[in-house]
Amino acid sequence: MGLSGFEVSIERPTNGGGLSTEDMTLSMGPQHPSTHGVLRFVVRADGEVMKEAIPDIGYLHRSIEKIAEKVGWHGFIPYTDRVDYVAAMFCNHAWAAAAEKLGGIAVPKRGEYCRVIADEFCRIMSHLISVGSMAMDIGAFTPFNHAIREREYINDLIEELCGARLTFHYMRIGGVAWDLPPGWIEKATAFLDRFEPLIDEFDDLISFNKIFTERLVNVAVITPEEAIDYNLVGPNLRGSGVKYDVRKDEPYSIYPEVEFDVPVGRGELGTVGDCFDRYIVRMREMRESCRILRQCLRQIPDGPVIAKVPRNFKPPAGDVYYRVESARGDQGWYVVSDGTAFPYRCRIRTGSFTAISMIQKVSRNLMIADLIAVIASFDLVAPEIDR
Amino acid sequence: MQEFVDGLIASGAVPAGVPAWVAYLGAMLVFGGVVVFGFVLPVAGATTWVERRIMARIHSRIGPNRTGPAGFLQWLADGIKNMLKEDIVPTASDAPLFKLAPYVVMLGFVGAFVAIPFAGPLIISDMNVGIVYVTSVTALVVVGILMAGWASNNKWSLLGGIRSAAQIVSYEIPAGLSIFPIVMLTGSLSMQTIIGHQGWAPWDWHVFDNPFATLAFVVFYVSALAEGNRTPFDLPEAESELVAGFATEYSGMRNLLFFMAEWGNLYVIGAIATTLFLGGWQIPWALTDAPALRVLLEFVTFFGKSYFVGVLVAIWIRWTLPRIRVDQMMTMCWKYLVPIAFVNLIGTAVWMVVFPHGVPAVRWALTAAAGVATLGFLRRVRYHIKRAKLQRKHLSFNPLSTARVPL
């Protein structure tokens, strides 16, 4: 199997002289259609029933944390996009904010608003991919296309904002790279007017479809205690009914100035913490993001968007741990500076990494088809696991 | 067809000295070739185009629109491409079985066309066991799929093949049990006799004969979808679970044969449903007396009905619903469909004893109920289309969208 430490011992029950059966070891991935990037699971299955699914990570490791030590404070921003390319804005934000905290730089108000607007659009984008691909993994292809269609509109908006559609590098140390283009606020508002009814349409389309809920309800139930023990974050944690959101509990940027709720899983169709709860929390977070966006687009003040930061940025020696609420939850950046133009050490703590460690536990005695639902419900993004 | 060959022999068109069985065999090959290459394969191929166009609209995309008018020749291009691809036989596979499997699948699907009554005179062989023949020959498909799954020497293929075998064998039972009420009503297994027992008007169809027959139609349709490996029962080739199921290791022409059989099977499902429940090729007598025109009209009627029921509705279901899990699939079959099918069987028998001549009022009521349901559905569709148009027109700002309005 090639996984040292994970060798599976095959039990062959031969008692009674009956037919002996043996487990089947399946290698799911790294090129399996529903492993969302290059994940690999070593699945030990008895027919359709899984005994165990062992995640095998590392296929997308790019030493991003090491690269930080070589490219300097400003130069690392494009690399942060690649940490989680489905929701790159949050990594931008966290890196820039960590550097600002080290250097004691105050970001102009409008810059903070631009950051939050970009963040929340990015959250909607990421959640659209998540719920869409979840429906696709369950076998319904249509919702995925509808989700991608809406995501395209956000891509257009963000392209106008920063010129990029996937890897944005929009944030800079001290603010954001570009102000909102003229007329952009109206366009963004028009998008929200269009998008909010479409969330309802998406609910009509798939969320409460009987087959869909049958596939998700009571599958891979995670109790709140387990979720905390395994260090789940973000929608995965909130799906288990734990109301923890960095935006509320450890507010950063201008989140204290906007009103929003933190949706948590209520187990409305089954048990609290099942796959359906994790799914529906994301649907509700998109609505909350729309709410935040409307407030931000209304309240955004005039002024500069970026503070004056020296080109040769050398924050004083020290370390900082900065956390943002990414689309995949609490994303922590530990950055150490030794007072030079290069970070001494950078370490990223991501939501997908902790979520994948949970899979081995929750996948016991599920069907193989359920593993797909579990992977999708955790919203795993492979580059964020490996970095 | 036998009469036709007999006529040829009698008229001297067949040279003297040629044994009769040679004439029969030759006629069979010619007719079979005409049916397979002139009808079955184009229908299966064109269905891929129809499915892709409809699916694209459901996805709010455009679909293939480059090859030929509205992309209609796309299926030919795909077919040629597949034939030109390298035919890979994995070294670790069981090569003879691996190569044979697609043909077994094709055989099961093409064989069904022997007993499908396209019009009054248009049937290759009106066997006295027609419907039993069709259900049994389509069951050959499962042998082919199981062969493919086993011979590929791939665990995903094996899982797909086993799933398919379990699924098709299980769903044969409710499908078969739903055929029996019709057989009892008709008193015959022959396809033409079953159609002859119905009339052209909806209230003369078997599906509205009594409530049990209506239910039997529903059970039959669901089971037939499952037998045809269509969503929500497409577990054997569930892309997101089993990569491509039994077809994982296949490439080129062999892969194409599997998918041609799948798409053609849809039409077979529709043809069987039309024959049994929806009045077959029946058209009003008053319509025409000219034999050729009449056959044409009958053919169009039959084709339209079976294509709508078998292909269009199945496509619509496929791109709307998610896939059920393998245990739910089994639960649905054995705990719901089989008991309902038995109830239908007994109910129809009781109905026939109590009302030997049928109840016209019930027929009318069932037809009216179906009509109302259809109208309500169409109204809902119209509402959604209107709503969607409104949104696109007034809110789209995509710079590439033709519906863009300046803000």
Interface residues (C-beta under 8 A of the other chain):
Chain A: M24 L26 H32 P33 S34 G47 E48 A135 M136 D137 I138 G139 A140 F141 T142 N145 H146 R149 E152 Y153 D156 G183 E186 K187 A190 F191 D193 R194 P197 L198 I206 N209 I211 F212 E214 R215 M367 I368 A369 D370 I372
Chain B: M55 I58 H59 S60 R61 K155 W156 L159 I162 R163 T231 P232 D234 L235 A238 E239 S240 E241 V243 W319 T320 L321 P322 R323 I324 R325 V326 D327 Q328 Q391 L395 S396 F397 N398 P399 L407
